[in-house]
Amino acid sequence: MFKDIFKKTRYVTIQPAPVQNRSSSEISPQPPTLSKKELPDSLWVKCPKCGEVLFNKDLEENARVCTKCEYHFRISARGRLALLADENSFEEWDTELITLDPLEFPGYEGKLLEAHEKSGTTEGVLTGRAKIEEIPVVLAFNEANFMMGSMGSVVGEKIVRAIERAIELSLPVVIFSTSGGARMQEGILSLYQMAKTSAALGKLSDKHLLYISVLTDPTFGGVTASYASLGDILIAEPNALIGFTGPRVIMQTMRQELPTGAQTAEFNQEHGLIDLIVQRAQMRSVLARLLRYHQGGA
Ligand SMILES: [Zn+2]
């Protein structure tokens, strides 16, 4: 069992770090130790869009947005939280939920442990309540560093619990999706989370509570086909890839070429899926404005 591996490796409890401020040091988790061999690679990053070689520290200080061409690099769940939430306002929920290996899928336990070590978190989503410019809100962020934010039972359960608490507390919900889709290692239990999260959002909607979905790079598969697409307002980050299936599979199935730029946030906005594309630096103020409009206070 994965829980046993946690015990053996002393990773039983992972206390969430409180959000002290929105400084650059919060933007991505620091690796626990770096060998001499690893050090040079972690200092510099090449921008995949403009090719500029960026000093990693400068990139972190700029919220992981390229200082030359504004390409949005992926960012950790806690990095996003630090950029969005008011200082010390975050209360994390359901940290005790740990994924088991119900199907005894070959290699899954090892993958979970690896993901835990890479991300410093226990699962592919971070949930809780916080304030954005003094407005109370329920937040969820997929963690790209944990199996690319794929949705297994715990991810689905944490999102549903967050939505149900939002209903109890009469609060709006904002979910940041970053996900490769459903988690194959949990089979049908993973696919079941699509219906479960969608049903919970249906209840939220019945209570006339606002749900803003923010799609970030990449959002695919079972997550696109469930909670990520069900927002009252759909926002995307620039250059985020958003779709259901990857382009190669579509081309093989449909036997036709995809249009240029298909599956980018910009293409999806042009074709009506996305309402707004918002730069990371403006995300906090845009969300605050939207939340305020729906409070009737603006
Ligand atoms: Zn660039």
Residues whose N, C-alpha, C, O or C-beta is under 5 A from the ligand:
A	BS01	ZN	C47 K49 C50 G51 E52 C66 K68 C69 E70 Y71
